[in-house]
Amino acid sequence: MTALRTLQKVQTYIDRYGWRSAVRRGRGEIGRLITGKDAARIANRGRVIEAYEAILGHDQGTGDPDVLNAVPRDSITWLVPDFSPGSGGHTTIFRFLHGLEKRGWHNQTVVVQKPYRWANPDDALNTIRKHFFPLEHTRVVLGAENIPPSRFLFATGWQTANWVAKYKDAVNRFYFVQDFEPSFYAMGTDHLLAEATYRLGLKAITAGDWLKDKLAADYGMETQSISFSCDHDIYAPAERPDSGAEKTVFFYARPATSRRAFELGLLALNRVCQARGGVTVLFAGWDLDGYKIPFPHVDAKVVTPAALADMFRKSDAALVLSTTNLSLMPLEILSTGCPLIINRGANNEWLIDESVATVCDLTVEGIAEATLAALAGGAEIKAKRENGLAFSRNTDWDREAEKLNGYLNACP
């Protein structure tokens, strides 16, 4: 990409979403366009204080017992960062909103934190209904300054947690934690501020037991966990004919997301292709234009869930790396019957272990060896695949929503 084209893309992003959005998203869309420097600071050095004060929030509400006693029993408010179609973290949040709606929680509010892209609340709500879930008993409010009194108030990301901790007109304040967000950043301001949110006194509902145990042990948080599932209608198995000598490996490629260890995977897959001929790698998750990849591959970029499931079904093995909490993708892969390769670690093995997947060390050699073993097949790989299918079929999002419903009903 030429320098001029890069600047044009950056300017287009800023024009569309604004300077403050560019500051907060510097590690994402703009971060992949400007390399080697801190893109957020390049985007706008002049508003650093404003941007971080907007994260630290301010006191709201009075804590008046009359206000707290008057809130509806079924009222839940979720403070979320801005979102767009396809956001994985928001998909999980809205999935649980939908599950709670089906259980009678008909007074839910989504508050979208600034900076946001919506002209009005209806624009945001219509996007949720069109691209996420058909919420019927939920409203949208724009701006953390407009949080309503409620029985439950949820923070959903580290940028939202201080607002929730400083809000006094909620009977119960929770933190919906999907990953260990300090690890998203190098040691510095964002890492330290993210970590500090675990010391705000909020109760945590975590995505899985690794986070549940970590936040309790390291930060003294009161924690409960929910587990994972997948859409079994989309991620369904199919007949898998023997591909013969020609093999296909799927790789979840997210170079802009450092916790997905893209470069390690790329190095390992290069060795796999050198060691064994006839291997094609299917990439999905990001646009890899501009990357020089010397082995046979297909860059599918960002794809729909249906297309992703089809890629899993066509692959002889699928590689997913994670240095923080497990993503949903490994379970989706198992559900299609594709042999899975995943890196070793408590962050992954709280759910996915060696009984259902080929577990590797997080080194170039370890990843390459595990991938070659999965492609070679045999009785052990077949057994893991069958165990994985049975395991994934036994997971259920509805059951997890009921678990969250039980946690909430047990609260005052």
ChimeraX attribute file (.defattr): number of C-alpha atoms within 10 A of each C-alpha:
attribute: neighborCount
match mode: 1-to-1
recipient: residues
	/A:1	8
	/A:2	7
	/A:3	10
	/A:4	9
	/A:5	11
	/A:6	15
	/A:7	14
	/A:8	12
	/A:9	15
	/A:10	19
	/A:11	17
	/A:12	12
	/A:13	16
	/A:14	17
	/A:15	11
	/A:16	12
	/A:17	16
	/A:18	15
	/A:19	19
	/A:20	21
	/A:21	20
	/A:22	27
	/A:23	25
	/A:24	20
	/A:25	16
	/A:26	21
	/A:27	21
	/A:28	14
	/A:29	15
	/A:30	25
	/A:31	21
	/A:32	15
	/A:33	19
	/A:34	19
	/A:35	10
	/A:36	8
	/A:37	9
	/A:38	13
	/A:39	22
	/A:40	22
	/A:41	15
	/A:42	14
	/A:43	23
	/A:44	15
	/A:45	10
	/A:46	10
	/A:47	14
	/A:48	15
	/A:49	10
	/A:50	11
	/A:51	18
	/A:52	16
	/A:53	11
	/A:54	19
	/A:55	20
	/A:56	18
	/A:57	19
	/A:58	15
	/A:59	13
	/A:60	18
	/A:61	14
	/A:62	12
	/A:63	14
	/A:64	10
	/A:65	10
	/A:66	9
	/A:67	16
	/A:68	18
	/A:69	14
	/A:70	11
	/A:71	18
	/A:72	14
	/A:73	15
	/A:74	17
	/A:75	19
	/A:76	27
	/A:77	27
	/A:78	25
	/A:79	27
	/A:80	24
	/A:81	20
	/A:82	19
	/A:83	19
	/A:84	14
	/A:85	12
	/A:86	14
	/A:87	12
	/A:88	13
	/A:89	17
	/A:90	19
	/A:91	17
	/A:92	17
	/A:93	17
	/A:94	19
	/A:95	19
	/A:96	20
	/A:97	25
	/A:98	23
	/A:99	22
	/A:100	22
	/A:101	19
	/A:102	16
	/A:103	12
	/A:104	11
	/A:105	18
	/A:106	21
	/A:107	17
	/A:108	24
	/A:109	21
	/A:110	22
	/A:111	24
	/A:112	25
	/A:113	23
	/A:114	20
	/A:115	20
	/A:116	19
	/A:117	17
	/A:118	17
	/A:119	9
	/A:120	12
	/A:121	16
	/A:122	14
	/A:123	12
	/A:124	23
	/A:125	19
	/A:126	15
	/A:127	16
	/A:128	20
	/A:129	13
	/A:130	12
	/A:131	13
	/A:132	21
	/A:133	17
	/A:134	16
	/A:135	21
	/A:136	14
	/A:137	16
	/A:138	19
	/A:139	17
	/A:140	20
	/A:141	21
	/A:142	23
	/A:143	18
	/A:144	23
	/A:145	16
	/A:146	12
	/A:147	25
	/A:148	20
	/A:149	22
	/A:150	25
	/A:151	23
	/A:152	23
	/A:153	26
	/A:154	27
	/A:155	26
	/A:156	23
	/A:157	21
	/A:158	27
	/A:159	23
	/A:160	26
	/A:161	27
	/A:162	23
	/A:163	23
	/A:164	28
	/A:165	24
	/A:166	16
	/A:167	22
	/A:168	19
	/A:169	26
	/A:170	27
	/A:171	18
	/A:172	18
	/A:173	24
	/A:174	22
	/A:175	27
	/A:176	23
	/A:177	25
	/A:178	21
	/A:179	21
	/A:180	21
	/A:181	19
	/A:182	20
	/A:183	17
	/A:184	17
	/A:185	15
	/A:186	10
	/A:187	10
	/A:188	9
	/A:189	12
	/A:190	18
	/A:191	16
	/A:192	14
	/A:193	18
	/A:194	22
	/A:195	17
	/A:196	15
	/A:197	23
	/A:198	22
	/A:199	13
	/A:200	16
	/A:201	15
	/A:202	22
	/A:203	19
	/A:204	24
	/A:205	22
	/A:206	22
	/A:207	21
	/A:208	22
	/A:209	20
	/A:210	22
	/A:211	25
	/A:212	20
	/A:213	18
	/A:214	15
	/A:215	20
	/A:216	15
	/A:217	11
	/A:218	10
	/A:219	16
	/A:220	13
	/A:221	19
	/A:222	16
	/A:223	21
	/A:224	20
	/A:225	21
	/A:226	18
	/A:227	17
	/A:228	19
	/A:229	19
	/A:230	21
	/A:231	14
	/A:232	16
	/A:233	9
	/A:234	16
	/A:235	24
	/A:236	20
	/A:237	19
	/A:238	12
	/A:239	9
	/A:240	12
	/A:241	7
	/A:242	9
	/A:243	11
	/A:244	7
	/A:245	11
	/A:246	13
	/A:247	20
	/A:248	21
	/A:249	27
	/A:250	27
	/A:251	23
	/A:252	22
	/A:253	26
	/A:254	21
	/A:255	16
	/A:256	19
	/A:257	16
	/A:258	16
	/A:259	16
	/A:260	19
	/A:261	19
	/A:262	20
	/A:263	14
	/A:264	17
	/A:265	22
	/A:266	19
	/A:267	16
	/A:268	21
	/A:269	26
	/A:270	18
	/A:271	18
	/A:272	23
	/A:273	19
	/A:274	12
	/A:275	11
	/A:276	13
	/A:277	13
	/A:278	12
	/A:279	21
	/A:280	18
	/A:281	23
	/A:282	22
	/A:283	21
	/A:284	21
	/A:285	17
	/A:286	17
	/A:287	16
	/A:288	17
	/A:289	10
	/A:290	7
	/A:291	7
	/A:292	7
	/A:293	12
	/A:294	8
	/A:295	17
	/A:296	14
	/A:297	15
	/A:298	13
	/A:299	15
	/A:300	16
	/A:301	16
	/A:302	16
	/A:303	14
	/A:304	9
	/A:305	14
	/A:306	11
	/A:307	15
	/A:308	21
	/A:309	21
	/A:310	17
	/A:311	23
	/A:312	28
	/A:313	24
	/A:314	21
	/A:315	23
	/A:316	25
	/A:317	28
	/A:318	28
	/A:319	23
	/A:320	21
	/A:321	26
	/A:322	21
	/A:323	19
	/A:324	21
	/A:325	22
	/A:326	26
	/A:327	20
	/A:328	13
	/A:329	16
	/A:330	26
	/A:331	24
	/A:332	25
	/A:333	32
	/A:334	30
	/A:335	32
	/A:336	26
	/A:337	28
	/A:338	31
	/A:339	32
	/A:340	30
	/A:341	26
	/A:342	26
	/A:343	25
	/A:344	20
	/A:345	20
	/A:346	17
	/A:347	22
	/A:348	22
	/A:349	18
	/A:350	15
	/A:351	17
	/A:352	25
	/A:353	18
	/A:354	15
	/A:355	16
	/A:356	25
	/A:357	26
	/A:358	25
	/A:359	22
	/A:360	21
	/A:361	15
	/A:362	19
	/A:363	14
	/A:364	18
	/A:365	17
	/A:366	15
	/A:367	28
	/A:368	25
	/A:369	18
	/A:370	22
	/A:371	26
	/A:372	18
	/A:373	16
	/A:374	24
	/A:375	23
	/A:376	13
	/A:377	14
	/A:378	10
	/A:379	8
	/A:380	15
	/A:381	21
	/A:382	16
	/A:383	16
	/A:384	23
	/A:385	24
	/A:386	18
	/A:387	17
	/A:388	28
	/A:389	23
	/A:390	15
	/A:391	17
	/A:392	24
	/A:393	17
	/A:394	10
	/A:395	18
	/A:396	15
	/A:397	19
	/A:398	16
	/A:399	15
	/A:400	18
	/A:401	22
	/A:402	17
	/A:403	15
	/A:404	18
	/A:405	17
	/A:406	11
	/A:407	13
	/A:408	16
	/A:409	10
	/A:410	7
	/A:411	10
	/A:412	9
